[in-house]
Amino acid sequence: MIFWVYVSQDFDVDKLIGRLFETIVRKKSNLQVEQNMPREISNKLGGKKFLLVLDDAWHRAKRGWEQFMVNLKSGAPGSKILLTTRDLKVAEIVKSRHIFELGMLSEDESWSLFLKSSGCVEEDLGFQYIEVGKEILNRCSGVPLAIRTLGGILSENKEISIRCKGLVTFPESIGKLRKLRTLELNYADDLESLPQSIGDCQDLQSLILYPCRKIREIPGTICKIKNLRALHISECSFLKQFPSEFTGVFSNLQTINLANATQFQELPSTLSCPLLCTLDLSRTKVTMLPPWVTTIGTLECINLEFCFKLVELPKGIGSLKRLAVLNIKGCSKLRCVPSGIGKLTRLTQLGLFVVGCGRDDARISELENLDRLSGKLEIRNLKYLKDPCDAKKACLKQKNGIKTLVLDWSLDKEEKELASDVEQEQGVLSALEPPSQIESLKIKGYQGPCLPRWLMEQIGHLTSLESLDLVYCGALAELPEGIGQLSALRRLFIQGCPALQCLPQSIQRLTALQSLVIAECRALASRYKQGVGPEWHLISHIPFVRIS
């Protein structure tokens, strides 16, 4: 058996075990209990001869490697681990028996490898391409991997693709490539800027930087490239904004991708991109979108996932009739969703709906016609929802594409005195019944003493439910006895529910349950304490139990 696992600079034992698990066991690691994965890996390798390649290792801490390697001892004699690294110290830490050091290539060898890996013949290349190509190669310092993955000068000499960690500066001569259509720089972590001459590449259609972490600015001359269609600047950690010259009309621009540009703060206040289809600002520091975004009728995707600084969406967003993705999942500071969002009937991804209390805020009933929603939906600030009838109009039960639902009543720190109407909250939760094929359900901050019928008498119809979280439901006094009917339930998480005195007897029938976590529930902690609690036997069959 031969396996290949990419390690990377971001070394994390649990994540690496997850990658190893997916490679060897061929199951998704995010659906597994962490404590079970090492055992399954050992079982799969037990008595078998294997070759495992651990590619691109950087981690120097001995303890981390020891924690990982212990999972690989069940193989048959003759099993081997091949580790690739640029750091000799790493090879010594993992106690390598044989170390092979690869030397750097000469200039002629580098050029020969470059031509071979790109499929190009030198005689067929123009003088300008040879000049630029050799200039770039000199910056690769003779590293074979960097040269091979350079990607070469591809078909018709119109595309340059570079994957080179050693690239520090980019040649000004790039501007001579007037017919260049695509420039792609991958993992050029030491590159700090692009030359101003890039603006002379008038046929350039795609500029892709991923991830060039040290780039701090984009040259203003990019505004001269009127044929530009795709601008991908993802994971450029120091880029804060576009240059001041980045204004005017980009008549062909279809994609702006700034995903994981974690310091990026704002888009230009004036810009015209009449053909823009995709705007990805996920994991940036933007606080709002400029008004011009709502004027682009061609927009199909706006990704704002985990924009922790985002506080508002533009009021006219409901006019974007073609919008299929408005991903605002994880936008923890978003105060509300603007009225009109219900007009976006093509939406398949939303991720989050924030109930507001202002006149211009969307009512939850605007979800009624968004029947294409899929994946995860979190409904936050339910404390502001006063009318159960409005909640009923959201028609969550009919949205079969939603697989994960979070219903959150939680109060912010400054809202501790906000009075809750128990009867009202019970009515709202009853009205927010999820589709029967829901796979994950979380209820947070609910203050009613009991759960609605769809979670009590009718709980058996949730045949696909794999995960159930009840968090800070302070008055909740009982769980449904019918919980034993949830044949697919793998995970049960209960936190901050002090009124709960016991778990249903039927919990012992949950044979698929792999994880039970109970926290901040004093009565339950005493009753189900491991080994000594009077009702520990009801949950002792569950592989992972944590009670605190």
PyMOL commands that set and color helices and strands:
alter all, ss='L'
color gray80, all
select helices_A, chain A and resi 13-24+29-31+34-45+62-72+88-93+107-118+122-124+127-138+144-148+155-157+172-176+196-200+220-224+291-295+315-319+341-343+364-367+382-384+388-392+396-398+413-415+422-431+453-455+459-461+481-485+505-509+522-527+536-538
alter helices_A, ss='H'
color red, helices_A
select strands_A, chain A and resi 2-8+51-57+80-85+159-163+182-186+206-210+230-233+255-257+278-280+301-303+325-327+351-354+375-380+402-408+440-444+467-471+491-495+515-519+544-547
alter strands_A, ss='S'
color yellow, strands_A
deselect
rebuild
show_as cartoon
